[in-house]
Amino acid sequence: MRREGGATLLIVLVMLVVITLLAVAGMRMSNSSLQVVGNMQARKFAENVAAQAVEDVLNSIGPFNAPNGAVTLRSGGTNVPASPGVAVSLPSPAGVQVSVSARTCIYSAPAAGYSAVSAIAPEDNLWEFSVTANDTFTKATSTMVQGAKIRQLSGSCS
């Protein structure tokens, strides 16, 4: 009978070790899943800030009439001027820096339906610019490249 008691103790100890290992593995998987979700949320947040900056640039013809000029970014009810290539800190959400590139005209063609010999005939211009949003707390970064086709006066694409 004493030998059986020792065998039972050994089996119980082995089972206890196995259960402990399973519990530790479960906790590690849980922690890594939380980190993955947190990183995805931080990345999505940076994408949303970059998308808002793209919308701010596309909101007006001004940035395309002065391609190397500053653009106005909206942030929590405040307007923030952003010079091309210079990262600016937004007041809301705090800890986010946004950089907007200069707008580049990549193609221009005479607008359809107008006389090609007219001096003031409009052109269809294809513009491109990029926006980078960087969350300084989580280090998440998102860069978006946006194109826009805009009908402008002749000579606007230079």
MOJO-V580739 format. One record per pair of residues at least 24 apart in sequence whose C-alpha atoms are under 8 Angstrom apart, sorted by the first residue. I is the first residue (numbers start at 0). GAP is how many residues later the second one is. Records with the same first field share a line. If there is no record, write none. Layout:
I = GAP ; GAP
This chain:
38 = 101
41 = 93 ; 96 ; 98
42 = 97 ; 98 ; 99
45 = 87 ; 88 ; 89 ; 94 ; 95 ; 96
46 = 86 ; 94 ; 95 ; 96
48 = 84
49 = 48 ; 81 ; 82 ; 83 ; 92 ; 93 ; 94
50 = 93
52 = 45 ; 47 ; 78
53 = 77 ; 90 ; 92
62 = 40
63 = 39 ; 63
64 = 91
66 = 35 ; 36 ; 37
67 = 34 ; 35
68 = 33
70 = 29
94 = 40 ; 41 ; 42
95 = 37 ; 38 ; 39 ; 40
96 = 36 ; 37 ; 38 ; 39
97 = 33 ; 34 ; 35 ; 36
98 = 32 ; 33 ; 34
99 = 29 ; 30 ; 31 ; 32
100 = 28 ; 29 ; 30
101 = 27 ; 28
102 = 24 ; 25 ; 26
103 = 24 ; 25
104 = 52 ; 53
106 = 50
107 = 49
110 = 40
118 = 35
119 = 33 ; 34
120 = 32 ; 33
121 = 29 ; 30 ; 31 ; 32
122 = 28 ; 29 ; 30 ; 31
123 = 25 ; 26 ; 27 ; 28
124 = 24 ; 25 ; 26 ; 27 ; 32
125 = 24
